[in-house]
Amino acid sequence: GLGKTLQTLTLLLKLKRTKTGVIIRNPMAAGGQLDLFSQAHESADVEYQPASLIVLPTSLVHNWDNEIRKFTPTLKVYKYVGSQRNKAIDLNKISPFYDIILTTYGTVRNDIKMLTNTGFFYAILDESQFIKNPESKTYKAIIQLRASHRLVLTGTPIENSLSDLWSQMNFLNPGLLGNLSFFRNMFIMPIEKQASIEQQQQLQ
């Protein structure tokens, strides 16, 4: 209900086959004046833009497929899901011809050796709390995915513990919050056991 799917599709449509990297504008112009509207220098062309991989719960495959067809019909989608999926397919060969490849957490877990052979444009996790347990096979498979950019979508990033947050952030930006042991000692214990306001503010 937050519009995450549509926002994600809008991003992918904007970047569709532009043959440029993601442009990050520097908000500070000369003299320290905020400037969000000047044109940024675009990078040189690359050979091709591979497909983006969207990983989602099985129950949402149909919804994503419908949303793509309804709102962004120019984005070509391939569904790599289900027991009837062609495991012999070479995703490297079909990736340049599709914008989005839809798959599920279970499929990534089972086919990770094959999936790691393919580099994606974006690796996007919908309902990313599915990787909240860093000891799970799903998490260990997901972090092996290769992509130029990563995105997580969730309305409930923390369901049980702050460790849920660590898992998702470590997928996005490995090491940003330290390793799990450091994060547990620095934030989880002080915040969850001692209600430390100082550590809450530092984590925020």
Secondary structure, DSSP 8 states (H G I E B T S, - for coil): ---HHHHHHHHHHHTTT--S------SB-GGG-B-SSS--------S----EEEEE-GGGHHHHHHHHHHH-TTS-EEE--STTS-TT--HHHHGGG-SEEEEEHHHHHHHHHHHTTSEEEEEEEETGGGG--TTSHHHHHHTT-EEEEEEEE-S-S-SS-HHHHHHHHHHHSTTTT--HHHHIIIIIIIIIIH--HHHHHHH-
